[in-house]
Structure formats: C-alpha cells, structure tokens
Amino acid sequence: MMSNENKIMGVLGAVAGAVLGIVVWCLIGKLGYISWIGGLAISVFTLGGYMLLGKDVSKFGLIVSVVLMIVSVYLATRLNWAISLQDAFDEELNYDMSLWEGFKHCMDWAELADVTWRFYVDLVLGYVMTFAAGFSFIKKRAA
C-alpha cells in the first residue's frame, strides 16, 4: 500500500510541534505548576506536527515523534528549573542571570542545594504525563 507520507516535512512538523509544546510547558511552569497540560501539549503538538506536515504517520514517524517527546520533556523540565533559578537569583541575590547560564548550571545548583532528586522526580512526572496524554493517540496510530 502506497503512503503519501512526506518524512522530511513530517520531521520538520514534529520539531516545530515539540518546540511549541516546550513553550506551553514552560509557560505553565512559570505560573508555578507542573501540569498534565504541558505533557498533552508536547505529545499532541509533536505528533500533530508530524501528521500535519508529513500528511501521514508511519512507524518511522511514530519513532521520530516519541524520540522528540523524550528530548522535549527533558529540555522543558530543565528550562523550567533554569527559569526558577534565574528568578531566584534575581529576587534573592539581585543578580541578573541569563537563561542560558541558568540552563547550563541548574544541575550544579540542584546538587549544591541537595535537591537533585527533585529534578528527577519532576522529570519522571513529566514523562508519565506526556506519555499518558499521548498513549491513546500512539496506540491508534501503531495499529
């Protein structure tokens, strides 16, 4: 059976969707929440982006989308920590830390504050929320 799938455009759509999902995740995080809506945004926008631009989804498209979702949740979680670190340094120490500096060093500060475990809890929760939100969609497409 011939597929109309355009893999290059699908990958571009999935990347664009993943970035949009990360933005939604971080906006929710900026409000002080870890929400399933961020996971839903990453999974739906990533898979939806692949489908929209790729015109169809094969197993290749699902694999690309799942890999992008895994990377996106990690990046979104780390960005949320970097934003929180940036805010804390600005408010508490009156130090204007760049987002890149916060992103680069957030694990160092987490280790120093003995809260590295909390980062991993947030990361696991993020994966659970993302894949729970996208599971039914992935299951339908894999069949």
Beta strands, then each sheet from edge to edge (+ up, - down):
end
